[in-house]
Amino acid sequence: MPIVVNLDVMLARRKMSLTELSEKVGITIANMSILKSGKAKAVRFSTLEEICKVLECQPGDILEYLSEVEYRKLMRE
């Protein structure tokens, strides 16, 4: 799937742990981990909204579309 989740990048920029984010957003660490790893098949807008509030960012800072070619190159590295 050529949608890449850059949650780890935003967490690093905000100097925040995944555990801290999950507590502030109100979802389990397991579900947050699934989202962070890019294995989630969907994300609720309400969850995305809370993540953006906590991280003070835009949805585009977290989610990125890549072409199939770019995505394959990224996944090989």
PyMOL Python script that loads the backbone (N, CA, C, O; Angstrom):
from pymol import cmd

cmd.read_pdbstr("""\
ATOM      1  N   MET A   1       0.850  -1.179   0.000  1.00  0.00           N
ATOM      2  CA  MET A   1       0.000   0.000   0.000  1.00  0.00           C
ATOM      3  C   MET A   1       0.890   1.234   0.000  1.00  0.00           C
ATOM      4  O   MET A   1       1.743   1.366   0.877  1.00  0.00           O
ATOM      5  N   PRO A   2       0.718   2.132  -0.947  1.00  0.00           N
ATOM      6  CA  PRO A   2       1.610   3.288  -1.060  1.00  0.00           C
ATOM      7  C   PRO A   2       1.291   4.461  -0.137  1.00  0.00           C
ATOM      8  O   PRO A   2       1.722   5.582  -0.407  1.00  0.00           O
ATOM      9  N   ILE A   3       0.550   4.232   0.942  1.00  0.00           N
ATOM     10  CA  ILE A   3       0.368   5.253   1.980  1.00  0.00           C
ATOM     11  C   ILE A   3       1.364   4.923   3.091  1.00  0.00           C
ATOM     12  O   ILE A   3       1.335   3.832   3.661  1.00  0.00           O
ATOM     13  N   VAL A   4       2.237   5.873   3.389  1.00  0.00           N
ATOM     14  CA  VAL A   4       3.269   5.676   4.397  1.00  0.00           C
ATOM     15  C   VAL A   4       2.896   6.490   5.634  1.00  0.00           C
ATOM     16  O   VAL A   4       2.491   7.648   5.530  1.00  0.00           O
ATOM     17  N   VAL A   5       3.036   5.875   6.793  1.00  0.00           N
ATOM     18  CA  VAL A   5       2.742   6.546   8.061  1.00  0.00           C
ATOM     19  C   VAL A   5       4.063   7.029   8.655  1.00  0.00           C
ATOM     20  O   VAL A   5       4.944   6.231   8.976  1.00  0.00           O
ATOM     21  N   ASN A   6       4.181   8.337   8.793  1.00  0.00           N
ATOM     22  CA  ASN A   6       5.401   8.959   9.324  1.00  0.00           C
ATOM     23  C   ASN A   6       5.247   9.354  10.788  1.00  0.00           C
ATOM     24  O   ASN A   6       5.782  10.373  11.225  1.00  0.00           O
ATOM     25  N   LEU A   7       4.522   8.553  11.530  1.00  0.00           N
ATOM     26  CA  LEU A   7       4.271   8.851  12.934  1.00  0.00           C
ATOM     27  C   LEU A   7       5.570   8.865  13.740  1.00  0.00           C
ATOM     28  O   LEU A   7       5.728   9.684  14.646  1.00  0.00           O
ATOM     29  N   ASP A   8       6.486   7.976  13.420  1.00  0.00           N
ATOM     30  CA  ASP A   8       7.768   7.933  14.136  1.00  0.00           C
ATOM     31  C   ASP A   8       8.558   9.224  13.946  1.00  0.00           C
ATOM     32  O   ASP A   8       9.246   9.674  14.863  1.00  0.00           O
ATOM     33  N   VAL A   9       8.461   9.815  12.769  1.00  0.00           N
ATOM     34  CA  VAL A   9       9.150  11.079  12.491  1.00  0.00           C
ATOM     35  C   VAL A   9       8.581  12.193  13.366  1.00  0.00           C
ATOM     36  O   VAL A   9       9.327  12.962  13.973  1.00  0.00           O
ATOM     37  N   MET A  10       7.239  12.271  13.423  1.00  0.00           N
ATOM     38  CA  MET A  10       6.600  13.314  14.232  1.00  0.00           C
ATOM     39  C   MET A  10       6.863  13.110  15.716  1.00  0.00           C
ATOM     40  O   MET A  10       7.046  14.079  16.453  1.00  0.00           O
ATOM     41  N   LEU A  11       6.883  11.872  16.154  1.00  0.00           N
ATOM     42  CA  LEU A  11       7.194  11.602  17.565  1.00  0.00           C
ATOM     43  C   LEU A  11       8.609  12.057  17.899  1.00  0.00           C
ATOM     44  O   LEU A  11       8.839  12.643  18.956  1.00  0.00           O
ATOM     45  N   ALA A  12       9.543  11.795  17.018  1.00  0.00           N
ATOM     46  CA  ALA A  12      10.923  12.216  17.244  1.00  0.00           C
ATOM     47  C   ALA A  12      11.024  13.744  17.275  1.00  0.00           C
ATOM     48  O   ALA A  12      11.720  14.309  18.118  1.00  0.00           O
ATOM     49  N   ARG A  13      10.332  14.397  16.359  1.00  0.00           N
ATOM     50  CA  ARG A  13      10.360  15.873  16.329  1.00  0.00           C
ATOM     51  C   ARG A  13       9.782  16.475  17.605  1.00  0.00           C
ATOM     52  O   ARG A  13      10.240  17.520  18.067  1.00  0.00           O
ATOM     53  N   ARG A  14       8.781  15.817  18.168  1.00  0.00           N
ATOM     54  CA  ARG A  14       8.132  16.324  19.380  1.00  0.00           C
ATOM     55  C   ARG A  14       8.746  15.755  20.658  1.00  0.00           C
ATOM     56  O   ARG A  14       8.324  16.083  21.767  1.00  0.00           O
ATOM     57  N   LYS A  15       9.758  14.892  20.480  1.00  0.00           N
ATOM     58  CA  LYS A  15      10.425  14.254  21.623  1.00  0.00           C
ATOM     59  C   LYS A  15       9.402  13.583  22.535  1.00  0.00           C
ATOM     60  O   LYS A  15       9.386  13.795  23.748  1.00  0.00           O
ATOM     61  N   MET A  16       8.547  12.764  21.915  1.00  0.00           N
ATOM     62  CA  MET A  16       7.474  12.093  22.634  1.00  0.00           C
ATOM     63  C   MET A  16       7.547  10.598  22.348  1.00  0.00           C
ATOM     64  O   MET A  16       7.883  10.186  21.238  1.00  0.00           O
ATOM     65  N   SER A  17       7.233   9.799  23.344  1.00  0.00           N
ATOM     66  CA  SER A  17       7.223   8.345  23.151  1.00  0.00           C
ATOM     67  C   SER A  17       5.865   7.903  22.618  1.00  0.00           C
ATOM     68  O   SER A  17       4.869   8.616  22.742  1.00  0.00           O
ATOM     69  N   LEU A  18       5.849   6.731  22.034  1.00  0.00           N
ATOM     70  CA  LEU A  18       4.603   6.160  21.538  1.00  0.00           C
ATOM     71  C   LEU A  18       3.638   5.916  22.700  1.00  0.00           C
ATOM     72  O   LEU A  18       2.428   6.097  22.558  1.00  0.00           O
ATOM     73  N   THR A  19       4.170   5.511  23.829  1.00  0.00           N
ATOM     74  CA  THR A  19       3.346   5.281  25.022  1.00  0.00           C
ATOM     75  C   THR A  19       2.674   6.571  25.463  1.00  0.00           C
ATOM     76  O   THR A  19       1.479   6.586  25.755  1.00  0.00           O
ATOM     77  N   GLU A  20       3.440   7.650  25.512  1.00  0.00           N
ATOM     78  CA  GLU A  20       2.886   8.945  25.919  1.00  0.00           C
ATOM     79  C   GLU A  20       1.801   9.400  24.947  1.00  0.00           C
ATOM     80  O   GLU A  20       0.755   9.898  25.363  1.00  0.00           O
ATOM     81  N   LEU A  21       2.055   9.228  23.649  1.00  0.00           N
ATOM     82  CA  LEU A  21       1.059   9.613  22.650  1.00  0.00           C
ATOM     83  C   LEU A  21      -0.214   8.794  22.804  1.00  0.00           C
ATOM     84  O   LEU A  21      -1.315   9.341  22.748  1.00  0.00           O
ATOM     85  N   SER A  22      -0.071   7.489  22.998  1.00  0.00           N
ATOM     86  CA  SER A  22      -1.258   6.635  23.119  1.00  0.00           C
ATOM     87  C   SER A  22      -2.088   7.034  24.336  1.00  0.00           C
ATOM     88  O   SER A  22      -3.318   7.023  24.279  1.00  0.00           O
ATOM     89  N   GLU A  23      -1.425   7.383  25.434  1.00  0.00           N
ATOM     90  CA  GLU A  23      -2.152   7.816  26.626  1.00  0.00           C
ATOM     91  C   GLU A  23      -2.891   9.126  26.387  1.00  0.00           C
ATOM     92  O   GLU A  23      -4.040   9.276  26.801  1.00  0.00           O
ATOM     93  N   LYS A  24      -2.237  10.075  25.720  1.00  0.00           N
ATOM     94  CA  LYS A  24      -2.857  11.377  25.470  1.00  0.00           C
ATOM     95  C   LYS A  24      -3.992  11.298  24.460  1.00  0.00           C
ATOM     96  O   LYS A  24      -4.971  12.039  24.558  1.00  0.00           O
ATOM     97  N   VAL A  25      -3.859  10.394  23.483  1.00  0.00           N
ATOM     98  CA  VAL A  25      -4.886  10.244  22.456  1.00  0.00           C
ATOM     99  C   VAL A  25      -6.044   9.386  22.960  1.00  0.00           C
ATOM    100  O   VAL A  25      -7.190   9.573  22.552  1.00  0.00           O
ATOM    101  N   GLY A  26      -5.733   8.442  23.854  1.00  0.00           N
ATOM    102  CA  GLY A  26      -6.762   7.591  24.416  1.00  0.00           C
ATOM    103  C   GLY A  26      -7.004   6.311  23.643  1.00  0.00           C
ATOM    104  O   GLY A  26      -8.115   5.780  23.643  1.00  0.00           O
ATOM    105  N   ILE A  27      -5.957   5.808  22.977  1.00  0.00           N
ATOM    106  CA  ILE A  27      -6.058   4.494  22.346  1.00  0.00           C
ATOM    107  C   ILE A  27      -4.927   3.622  22.869  1.00  0.00           C
ATOM    108  O   ILE A  27      -3.924   4.120  23.381  1.00  0.00           O
ATOM    109  N   THR A  28      -5.103   2.321  22.734  1.00  0.00           N
ATOM    110  CA  THR A  28      -4.119   1.400  23.309  1.00  0.00           C
ATOM    111  C   THR A  28      -2.774   1.518  22.611  1.00  0.00           C
ATOM    112  O   THR A  28      -2.690   1.903  21.445  1.00  0.00           O
ATOM    113  N   ILE A  29      -1.733   1.181  23.344  1.00  0.00           N
ATOM    114  CA  ILE A  29      -0.383   1.185  22.779  1.00  0.00           C
ATOM    115  C   ILE A  29      -0.300   0.190  21.617  1.00  0.00           C
ATOM    116  O   ILE A  29       0.414   0.429  20.644  1.00  0.00           O
ATOM    117  N   ALA A  30      -1.029  -0.920  21.721  1.00  0.00           N
ATOM    118  CA  ALA A  30      -1.023  -1.926  20.648  1.00  0.00           C
ATOM    119  C   ALA A  30      -1.597  -1.339  19.358  1.00  0.00           C
ATOM    120  O   ALA A  30      -1.023  -1.521  18.283  1.00  0.00           O
ATOM    121  N   ASN A  31      -2.717  -0.643  19.462  1.00  0.00           N
ATOM    122  CA  ASN A  31      -3.320  -0.031  18.270  1.00  0.00           C
ATOM    123  C   ASN A  31      -2.452   1.096  17.727  1.00  0.00           C
ATOM    124  O   ASN A  31      -2.341   1.261  16.512  1.00  0.00           O
ATOM    125  N   MET A  32      -1.839   1.868  18.607  1.00  0.00           N
ATOM    126  CA  MET A  32      -0.951   2.939  18.158  1.00  0.00           C
ATOM    127  C   MET A  32       0.267   2.350  17.445  1.00  0.00           C
ATOM    128  O   MET A  32       0.742   2.903  16.452  1.00  0.00           O
ATOM    129  N   SER A  33       0.761   1.239  17.953  1.00  0.00           N
ATOM    130  CA  SER A  33       1.904   0.559  17.344  1.00  0.00           C
ATOM    131  C   SER A  33       1.559   0.043  15.946  1.00  0.00           C
ATOM    132  O   SER A  33       2.372   0.133  15.027  1.00  0.00           O
ATOM    133  N   ILE A  34       0.354  -0.494  15.793  1.00  0.00           N
ATOM    134  CA  ILE A  34      -0.102  -0.967  14.482  1.00  0.00           C
ATOM    135  C   ILE A  34      -0.161   0.195  13.500  1.00  0.00           C
ATOM    136  O   ILE A  34       0.243   0.061  12.344  1.00  0.00           O
ATOM    137  N   LEU A  35      -0.659   1.319  13.956  1.00  0.00           N
ATOM    138  CA  LEU A  35      -0.719   2.512  13.099  1.00  0.00           C
ATOM    139  C   LEU A  35       0.685   2.980  12.736  1.00  0.00           C
ATOM    140  O   LEU A  35       0.970   3.261  11.572  1.00  0.00           O
ATOM    141  N   LYS A  36       1.556   3.064  13.727  1.00  0.00           N
ATOM    142  CA  LYS A  36       2.923   3.530  13.506  1.00  0.00           C
ATOM    143  C   LYS A  36       3.679   2.649  12.529  1.00  0.00           C
ATOM    144  O   LYS A  36       4.459   3.145  11.716  1.00  0.00           O
ATOM    145  N   SER A  37       3.455   1.351  12.603  1.00  0.00           N
ATOM    146  CA  SER A  37       4.172   0.414  11.737  1.00  0.00           C
ATOM    147  C   SER A  37       3.659   0.419  10.303  1.00  0.00           C
ATOM    148  O   SER A  37       4.280  -0.168   9.417  1.00  0.00           O
ATOM    149  N   GLY A  38       2.527   1.079  10.071  1.00  0.00           N
ATOM    150  CA  GLY A  38       1.958   1.113   8.732  1.00  0.00           C
ATOM    151  C   GLY A  38       1.112  -0.105   8.411  1.00  0.00           C
ATOM    152  O   GLY A  38       0.711  -0.295   7.263  1.00  0.00           O
ATOM    153  N   LYS A  39       0.836  -0.934   9.412  1.00  0.00           N
ATOM    154  CA  LYS A  39       0.057  -2.154   9.194  1.00  0.00           C
ATOM    155  C   LYS A  39      -1.443  -1.939   9.355  1.00  0.00           C
ATOM    156  O   LYS A  39      -2.231  -2.847   9.090  1.00  0.00           O
ATOM    157  N   ALA A  40      -1.840  -0.756   9.785  1.00  0.00           N
ATOM    158  CA  ALA A  40      -3.270  -0.463   9.946  1.00  0.00           C
ATOM    159  C   ALA A  40      -3.918  -0.357   8.567  1.00  0.00           C
ATOM    160  O   ALA A  40      -3.341   0.204   7.636  1.00  0.00           O
ATOM    161  N   LYS A  41      -5.106  -0.897   8.456  1.00  0.00           N
ATOM    162  CA  LYS A  41      -5.858  -0.831   7.194  1.00  0.00           C
ATOM    163  C   LYS A  41      -6.727   0.418   7.126  1.00  0.00           C
ATOM    164  O   LYS A  41      -7.172   0.812   6.049  1.00  0.00           O
ATOM    165  N   ALA A  42      -6.966   1.038   8.274  1.00  0.00           N
ATOM    166  CA  ALA A  42      -7.807   2.228   8.330  1.00  0.00           C
ATOM    167  C   ALA A  42      -7.479   3.005   9.591  1.00  0.00           C
ATOM    168  O   ALA A  42      -6.907   2.466  10.538  1.00  0.00           O
ATOM    169  N   VAL A  43      -7.847   4.275   9.593  1.00  0.00           N
ATOM    170  CA  VAL A  43      -7.721   5.095  10.794  1.00  0.00           C
ATOM    171  C   VAL A  43      -8.954   6.008  10.844  1.00  0.00           C
ATOM    172  O   VAL A  43      -9.328   6.614   9.839  1.00  0.00           O
ATOM    173  N   ARG A  44      -9.563   6.095  11.995  1.00  0.00           N
ATOM    174  CA  ARG A  44     -10.726   6.969  12.153  1.00  0.00           C
ATOM    175  C   ARG A  44     -10.264   8.423  12.108  1.00  0.00           C
ATOM    176  O   ARG A  44      -9.188   8.770  12.595  1.00  0.00           O
ATOM    177  N   PHE A  45     -11.110   9.263  11.510  1.00  0.00           N
ATOM    178  CA  PHE A  45     -10.791  10.686  11.483  1.00  0.00           C
ATOM    179  C   PHE A  45     -10.694  11.243  12.894  1.00  0.00           C
ATOM    180  O   PHE A  45      -9.875  12.126  13.149  1.00  0.00           O
ATOM    181  N   SER A  46     -11.508  10.748  13.811  1.00  0.00           N
ATOM    182  CA  SER A  46     -11.455  11.241  15.188  1.00  0.00           C
ATOM    183  C   SER A  46     -10.106  10.898  15.827  1.00  0.00           C
ATOM    184  O   SER A  46      -9.567  11.693  16.598  1.00  0.00           O
ATOM    185  N   THR A  47      -9.564   9.725  15.513  1.00  0.00           N
ATOM    186  CA  THR A  47      -8.244   9.342  16.027  1.00  0.00           C
ATOM    187  C   THR A  47      -7.170  10.207  15.396  1.00  0.00           C
ATOM    188  O   THR A  47      -6.277  10.700  16.087  1.00  0.00           O
ATOM    189  N   LEU A  48      -7.252  10.393  14.090  1.00  0.00           N
ATOM    190  CA  LEU A  48      -6.287  11.239  13.389  1.00  0.00           C
ATOM    191  C   LEU A  48      -6.329  12.666  13.928  1.00  0.00           C
ATOM    192  O   LEU A  48      -5.293  13.310  14.094  1.00  0.00           O
ATOM    193  N   GLU A  49      -7.535  13.147  14.198  1.00  0.00           N
ATOM    194  CA  GLU A  49      -7.696  14.489  14.765  1.00  0.00           C
ATOM    195  C   GLU A  49      -6.998  14.603  16.126  1.00  0.00           C
ATOM    196  O   GLU A  49      -6.287  15.576  16.380  1.00  0.00           O
ATOM    197  N   GLU A  50      -7.198  13.621  16.989  1.00  0.00           N
ATOM    198  CA  GLU A  50      -6.575  13.650  18.315  1.00  0.00           C
ATOM    199  C   GLU A  50      -5.045  13.574  18.205  1.00  0.00           C
ATOM    200  O   GLU A  50      -4.336  14.274  18.928  1.00  0.00           O
ATOM    201  N   ILE A  51      -4.549  12.738  17.317  1.00  0.00           N
ATOM    202  CA  ILE A  51      -3.095  12.632  17.114  1.00  0.00           C
ATOM    203  C   ILE A  51      -2.545  13.976  16.666  1.00  0.00           C
ATOM    204  O   ILE A  51      -1.510  14.424  17.160  1.00  0.00           O
ATOM    205  N   CYS A  52      -3.239  14.621  15.727  1.00  0.00           N
ATOM    206  CA  CYS A  52      -2.789  15.926  15.235  1.00  0.00           C
ATOM    207  C   CYS A  52      -2.845  16.992  16.334  1.00  0.00           C
ATOM    208  O   CYS A  52      -1.965  17.850  16.410  1.00  0.00           O
ATOM    209  N   LYS A  53      -3.876  16.941  17.184  1.00  0.00           N
ATOM    210  CA  LYS A  53      -3.955  17.893  18.304  1.00  0.00           C
ATOM    211  C   LYS A  53      -2.769  17.719  19.239  1.00  0.00           C
ATOM    212  O   LYS A  53      -2.108  18.689  19.610  1.00  0.00           O
ATOM    213  N   VAL A  54      -2.506  16.475  19.617  1.00  0.00           N
ATOM    214  CA  VAL A  54      -1.437  16.198  20.580  1.00  0.00           C
ATOM    215  C   VAL A  54      -0.074  16.546  19.994  1.00  0.00           C
ATOM    216  O   VAL A  54       0.764  17.131  20.680  1.00  0.00           O
ATOM    217  N   LEU A  55       0.154  16.192  18.730  1.00  0.00           N
ATOM    218  CA  LEU A  55       1.463  16.430  18.106  1.00  0.00           C
ATOM    219  C   LEU A  55       1.569  17.816  17.476  1.00  0.00           C
ATOM    220  O   LEU A  55       2.629  18.203  16.983  1.00  0.00           O
ATOM    221  N   GLU A  56       0.449  18.569  17.495  1.00  0.00           N
ATOM    222  CA  GLU A  56       0.406  19.906  16.902  1.00  0.00           C
ATOM    223  C   GLU A  56       0.930  19.864  15.467  1.00  0.00           C
ATOM    224  O   GLU A  56       1.909  20.523  15.118  1.00  0.00           O
ATOM    225  N   CYS A  57       0.242  19.067  14.654  1.00  0.00           N
ATOM    226  CA  CYS A  57       0.654  18.905  13.266  1.00  0.00           C
ATOM    227  C   CYS A  57      -0.569  18.749  12.375  1.00  0.00           C
ATOM    228  O   CYS A  57      -1.703  18.759  12.854  1.00  0.00           O
ATOM    229  N   GLN A  58      -0.336  18.606  11.100  1.00  0.00           N
ATOM    230  CA  GLN A  58      -1.383  18.393  10.112  1.00  0.00           C
ATOM    231  C   GLN A  58      -1.419  16.915   9.718  1.00  0.00           C
ATOM    232  O   GLN A  58      -0.408  16.227   9.852  1.00  0.00           O
ATOM    233  N   PRO A  59      -2.561  16.409   9.233  1.00  0.00           N
ATOM    234  CA  PRO A  59      -2.620  15.015   8.800  1.00  0.00           C
ATOM    235  C   PRO A  59      -1.551  14.669   7.770  1.00  0.00           C
ATOM    236  O   PRO A  59      -1.026  13.556   7.768  1.00  0.00           O
ATOM    237  N   GLY A  60      -1.229  15.611   6.903  1.00  0.00           N
ATOM    238  CA  GLY A  60      -0.197  15.390   5.887  1.00  0.00           C
ATOM    239  C   GLY A  60       1.204  15.239   6.462  1.00  0.00           C
ATOM    240  O   GLY A  60       2.108  14.755   5.781  1.00  0.00           O
ATOM    241  N   ASP A  61       1.386  15.649   7.713  1.00  0.00           N
ATOM    242  CA  ASP A  61       2.679  15.447   8.372  1.00  0.00           C
ATOM    243  C   ASP A  61       2.826  13.990   8.807  1.00  0.00           C
ATOM    244  O   ASP A  61       3.938  13.507   9.018  1.00  0.00           O
ATOM    245  N   ILE A  62       1.705  13.302   8.937  1.00  0.00           N
ATOM    246  CA  ILE A  62       1.700  11.923   9.419  1.00  0.00           C
ATOM    247  C   ILE A  62       1.527  10.922   8.282  1.00  0.00           C
ATOM    248  O   ILE A  62       2.180   9.878   8.258  1.00  0.00           O
ATOM    249  N   LEU A  63       0.643  11.248   7.342  1.00  0.00           N
ATOM    250  CA  LEU A  63       0.337  10.340   6.236  1.00  0.00           C
ATOM    251  C   LEU A  63       0.915  10.887   4.934  1.00  0.00           C
ATOM    252  O   LEU A  63       0.802  12.078   4.645  1.00  0.00           O
ATOM    253  N   GLU A  64       1.526  10.018   4.163  1.00  0.00           N
ATOM    254  CA  GLU A  64       2.159  10.428   2.912  1.00  0.00           C
ATOM    255  C   GLU A  64       1.833   9.406   1.825  1.00  0.00           C
ATOM    256  O   GLU A  64       1.931   8.199   2.048  1.00  0.00           O
ATOM    257  N   TYR A  65       1.446   9.896   0.657  1.00  0.00           N
ATOM    258  CA  TYR A  65       1.197   9.020  -0.485  1.00  0.00           C
ATOM    259  C   TYR A  65       2.463   8.931  -1.319  1.00  0.00           C
ATOM    260  O   TYR A  65       3.093   9.945  -1.620  1.00  0.00           O
ATOM    261  N   LEU A  66       2.832   7.707  -1.692  1.00  0.00           N
ATOM    262  CA  LEU A  66       3.957   7.479  -2.588  1.00  0.00           C
ATOM    263  C   LEU A  66       3.472   6.698  -3.800  1.00  0.00           C
ATOM    264  O   LEU A  66       2.535   5.905  -3.704  1.00  0.00           O
ATOM    265  N   SER A  67       4.112   6.924  -4.932  1.00  0.00           N
ATOM    266  CA  SER A  67       3.799   6.104  -6.105  1.00  0.00           C
ATOM    267  C   SER A  67       4.244   4.674  -5.817  1.00  0.00           C
ATOM    268  O   SER A  67       5.020   4.436  -4.891  1.00  0.00           O
ATOM    269  N   GLU A  68       3.760   3.739  -6.596  1.00  0.00           N
ATOM    270  CA  GLU A  68       4.141   2.330  -6.412  1.00  0.00           C
ATOM    271  C   GLU A  68       5.657   2.162  -6.494  1.00  0.00           C
ATOM    272  O   GLU A  68       6.240   1.407  -5.716  1.00  0.00           O
ATOM    273  N   VAL A  69       6.290   2.853  -7.423  1.00  0.00           N
ATOM    274  CA  VAL A  69       7.746   2.747  -7.606  1.00  0.00           C
ATOM    275  C   VAL A  69       8.477   3.287  -6.379  1.00  0.00           C
ATOM    276  O   VAL A  69       9.397   2.647  -5.869  1.00  0.00           O
ATOM    277  N   GLU A  70       8.066   4.468  -5.906  1.00  0.00           N
ATOM    278  CA  GLU A  70       8.693   5.049  -4.714  1.00  0.00           C
ATOM    279  C   GLU A  70       8.490   4.157  -3.494  1.00  0.00           C
ATOM    280  O   GLU A  70       9.398   3.972  -2.684  1.00  0.00           O
ATOM    281  N   TYR A  71       7.284   3.609  -3.377  1.00  0.00           N
ATOM    282  CA  TYR A  71       6.961   2.754  -2.236  1.00  0.00           C
ATOM    283  C   TYR A  71       7.823   1.496  -2.240  1.00  0.00           C
ATOM    284  O   TYR A  71       8.356   1.104  -1.201  1.00  0.00           O
ATOM    285  N   ARG A  72       7.962   0.863  -3.403  1.00  0.00           N
ATOM    286  CA  ARG A  72       8.799  -0.342  -3.490  1.00  0.00           C
ATOM    287  C   ARG A  72      10.251  -0.035  -3.138  1.00  0.00           C
ATOM    288  O   ARG A  72      10.905  -0.816  -2.447  1.00  0.00           O
ATOM    289  N   LYS A  73      10.753   1.102  -3.615  1.00  0.00           N
ATOM    290  CA  LYS A  73      12.129   1.499  -3.282  1.00  0.00           C
ATOM    291  C   LYS A  73      12.280   1.695  -1.785  1.00  0.00           C
ATOM    292  O   LYS A  73      13.272   1.257  -1.203  1.00  0.00           O
ATOM    293  N   LEU A  74      11.325   2.338  -1.160  1.00  0.00           N
ATOM    294  CA  LEU A  74      11.373   2.582   0.282  1.00  0.00           C
ATOM    295  C   LEU A  74      11.332   1.282   1.064  1.00  0.00           C
ATOM    296  O   LEU A  74      12.058   1.130   2.046  1.00  0.00           O
ATOM    297  N   MET A  75      10.507   0.355   0.651  1.00  0.00           N
ATOM    298  CA  MET A  75      10.354  -0.901   1.379  1.00  0.00           C
ATOM    299  C   MET A  75      11.557  -1.828   1.207  1.00  0.00           C
ATOM    300  O   MET A  75      11.767  -2.719   2.030  1.00  0.00           O
ATOM    301  N   ARG A  76      12.336  -1.637   0.170  1.00  0.00           N
ATOM    302  CA  ARG A  76      13.548  -2.451  -0.027  1.00  0.00           C
ATOM    303  C   ARG A  76      14.675  -1.980   0.864  1.00  0.00           C
ATOM    304  O   ARG A  76      15.546  -2.761   1.247  1.00  0.00           O
ATOM    305  N   GLU A  77      14.655  -0.705   1.192  1.00  0.00           N
ATOM    306  CA  GLU A  77      15.760  -0.148   1.992  1.00  0.00           C
ATOM    307  C   GLU A  77      15.591  -0.443   3.451  1.00  0.00           C
ATOM    308  O   GLU A  77      16.429  -0.049   4.262  1.00  0.00           O
TER     309      GLU A  77
END
""", "prot")
cmd.dss("prot")
cmd.show_as("cartoon", "prot")
cmd.util.cbc("prot")
cmd.orient("prot")
